[in-house]
Amino acid sequence: MLLASPTSGLDTGDTAWLLASTALVLLMTPGLALFYGGMVRTKSVLNMIMMSFVSIAVVTVVWLTAGYTLAFGKDAGYGLIGNLHYLGMAHLTPDSLTGHVPTLLFAAFQLTFAVITAALISGAIADRAKFGSWVAFTAIWTLLVYVPVAHWVFAPDGWIAAHLGALDYAGGTVVEVDSGASGLALALVLGPRLGFRKEAMRPHNLPLVLLGAGLLWFGWFGFNSGSALGANGTAAAVLLNTQVAGCTGLLGWLLVEKRRDGHATTLGAASGAVAGLVAITPSCGSVDLLGALVIGLVAGVVCSYAVSWKFRFNLDDSLDVVGVHFVAGVLGTVLIGLFATAAMTGHVRGLLHGGSLALTGRQLVAVLAVGAYAFAVSYGIGKAIEKLMGFRAPAEHELTGLDLAAHAETAYDHGVLGHGASAQHAVSFPHSHSQDRAATA
């Protein structure tokens, strides 16, 4: 992420682009809600959507009261955390600038990153978490996990950015590795869903999944290109890198599906596009178009296999947060070490462009540090919530469906509301997809 001098002066064009980008990234969370909502069974679709929507509210409050200052305030020591100078957004006025844009706008843009990162984690624990416990986890996790990592990577004086020298343009570590490692931790805390590996847990609405994926793709242009913090050539190059990686991720996943299963599925198309977009997130500002093409393709191919690994370890990562976001985030971050070009970075080169292995080493250290920290702290938070208020929903609620149990609502009227535990059998969809390997694993 580019941070210009704080005395550069306001640029209205850059400000307009960042305003639009902020709206685009915020839209990604409702898009994620639809993407995740279509992937779960009928009885818990509203709960899945609500986990994303409540993240918008909770993270916004946490970020504006304490999160922003701890992430982007002047470093309090060793590049680990910011100070409290901007507590409650104090000392910031409409005239305060970060580079060429208002600091209040920069804070709002960064807020949308925090929101979707928290929401992403919910996919790992779909169908079995108490809603109130999820709300508590989201608030605590934002302060203890997301905020420090954002300071490490995005703040100019963070240890990963300033001292390690690793590259992460738009959040491969901060968003993708962070959410993937945290999702893995929570999946272990809560354990697998009832019927995992015994019942086919198919997505109930694939058009909804594709609609959600389309909104994510649309918003990703703000996510990546907006990180240039300006309406300029860098933003244009990043936009093209984002587009091509999403396309090759989609094609790579479909090629694997066709060869392995004999069918190219709609869920595979949506998942492959997301995998490619995840992988290009850290590298979009460091690689050329050919590098973006390869990174997206590698992510689509590898992640299409990675989503089945959970069955080998009896890990119920319900909606493949680990298999897609963590794996593709690691790939995109580490492959910067091969494909970085001086034309994009200004001076840093990857191995294939005349650089050395040192950059790859720095990228690996960043991934390992963020992944280990996010996993350890998220596991601790999850265990504490489980002990204090319970995190796993009661078995009868899980069987009946969390829509009725937690929200007293249902997404569909036909044959679901009022049928108790039998509601889970109300609708059957015969479509085969990657998650349905549980039936044969």
PyMOL commands that set and color helices and strands:
alter all, ss='L'
color gray80, all
select helices_A, chain A and resi 12-39+42-72+87-89+103-125+131-154+159-164+172-190+206-228+233-261+266-283+289-306+309-312+321-334+336-339+342-345+351-353+358-388+395-400+402-407+420-425+434-439
alter helices_A, ss='H'
color red, helices_A
select strands_A, chain A and resi 97-98+101-102
alter strands_A, ss='S'
color yellow, strands_A
deselect
rebuild
show_as cartoon
